[in-house]
Amino acid sequence: MAEHEQRCKACEGTGMLADDEGWQYKCSVCHGDGVYSQSDANREARVMSVDQNNRLLD
């Protein structure tokens, strides 16, 4: 697990997020590694596709 200062706050260092139905997907903030670093801050945000039920499509 990452150090507390660098651990991604969105996924709490796990690298995975889940929606309200329990579907899991790679964290879009830290890109799945659980650590929020300067390189993550420099990446552009991408719009994720969703289906009609608002579930993420990967």
Buried (B, 14 or more C-beta within 10 A) or exposed (E): EBEEEBBBEBBBBBBEBEEEEEEEBBBBBBBBBBBBEEEBEEEEEEEEEEEEEEBBEE
